[in-house]
Amino acid sequence: EDQVTQSPEALRLQEGESSSLNCSYTVSGLRGLFWYRQDPGKGPEFLFTLYSAGEEKEKERLKATLTKKESFLHITAPKPEDSATYLCAVRGLIQGAQKLVFGQGTRLTINP
Amino acid sequence: DTGVSQDPRHKITKRGQNVTFRCDPISEHNRLYWYRQTLGQGPEFLTYFQNEAQLEKSRLLSDRFSAERPKGSFSTLEIQRTEQGDSAMYLCASASNSQETQYFGPGTRLLVL
């Protein structure tokens, strides 16, 4: 069965202090790996889709990378407004399987 | 493109009552999904529609849960005889046939007393 594990569970950084969030996955063939941001009480907001090892995507202070076993979300010089829970999800290649399998998320807090 | 919308945003009910939630997907998105999320966890898949056909259901979807998408546009999720364990955020997502990315709505937070 497809599985996703995110680490750390929670991370506190000072404003401007760069870091990385990890997403380890096991999947029966990868159809896509997805990163979402979720603010308290709201639905997940789409950030990136990655399809194959070696692929990278960037958006403002965020950069997502993908290997055959894990993905990293790099946050460069974060600001307090980057505080949120970051969710990683995978979709496997099992025929007919449409669902995303999510990790438990990393709660990121950026202190001013 | 106004995004995925869900109604209501919050629902408080007593144990044993029935509740129904509505999801309006992004227009022209053929695929619609329901997920459930409890505090501190990632969303868990419940069910999937391709147009009006319900093609995939999770083992989490007990016989007290039923979902419909009668005209291939909006969808409803009904929970009968609610239990305290049903308290969670219920999320709807939609996607087009040409893309893998699922876009989520704001969710309906259910509290069963």
Interface residues (C-beta under 8 A of the other chain):
Chain A: V4 R31 G32 F34 Y36 G41 K42 G43 P44 E45 F46 T49 Y51 L87 A89 R91 G96 A97 Q98 K99 L100 V101 F102 G103 Q104 G105
Chain B: V4 Q6 R31 Y33 Y35 G40 Q41 G42 P43 E44 F45 Y48 Q50 L55 E56 S58 L91 E100 T101 Q102 Y103 F104 G105 P106 G107 R109
